[in-house]
Amino acid sequence: MDTRIQFRVDEETKRLAQIMAESQGRTLSDACRELTEELAEQQRKIITHEQWLTEEVNAAFNKLESGQSKFLSHEEANLDMEARKMKIRNKVKK
């Protein structure tokens, strides 16, 4: 089901926007629809990322609560990260 969106702008803004839209071979309604669809797609990506992040955080807390977590010192974490980076760099070089 389609929904109608209405908003107000001054006549000069509307006129200039119509000229620009027409120069691109589309109507002002087309341009507004495209912008609305782009904004919705951006929001879908944000929602998807937030859901993924929530799942990752919950998984980490579940792991912590079940005693499956392993804590590293700052130095150990840095060494591990450097080893991972080196592995990736070596794959890229091949």
N, C-alpha and C positions, 0 to 999 in steps of 0.2 A: 504494500500500500504506500503510495507516495504522500508526502506531507508538504504543505505549502509553507514557505518561510517568507515573512515580510519584515522589512526594515525601512527606515526613512533616511534619505540623504537629500542635500539641497539640489536644486535643479542643475546648477553648473557642474557639480560632481557627477550627477547622472549623465548629463550630456557628454562630458569628456570621457567617461567610462564607456558609454555606448560607442563613441567614435573609435576608441582604442579597440574594443571588442570587435567591431565591424572590420577594422583594418586587419584583424587576425582571422577573418572569415567565420566569426561566431557571434552569437547574440550576447547581450549582457546577462540574460538568464543562464545561458550556457556557461559563461565565465563564473558566475556565482555558484552554479551547480558543481563545476569542477573544483572550485576552491573548497566548497563544503565537503566534497568527497575526499579531497586531499587531507583536510583537517581530520576527518573521520578515520582515514587510514593511519595517520600519525598517532591518533589516540588508540587505535587497535594495537599498534606496535608497542605503545607504552603499557597498555593493559597486559599484553602477552609477556612483556619483560617483567612486569611486577609480579605476575603469577609465577613465572619461572623463579624469580628471586625469592619469593615467599616459600616455594617448594624447597629450594636449596637451603634456606635458613632453617626451615623446619627439619629437614634431613640432618643438618648439622647438630641441632639440638637433640634430636632423637639419638644420634650416634653418641653424643655426650652423655645423655641420660642412661644409655645402655652400657656405658663403660668402654665403648669401642674407639674412643678418641685417643689420639696420641698428640701430646703437646711438645712443641719444639722450641728451643731457645731462639732468640733473634739470630744468632750466628748460624745455628743449624738451618734455619729457614732460608737465610741468605745463600748458604752453600747449596742447598737443595735447588733453589731458584736458578742459581748460576749453572748448575748441572743441566737443568731442564732447558735453559736458553741455549747452552752449547749443543745439546742434542738436536734442537730445532735448527740451529745454524748449520750444523753438519749435514742435515737432511737437505737444506736449501742449496748447499754447495754442490751436492751430488747431481 
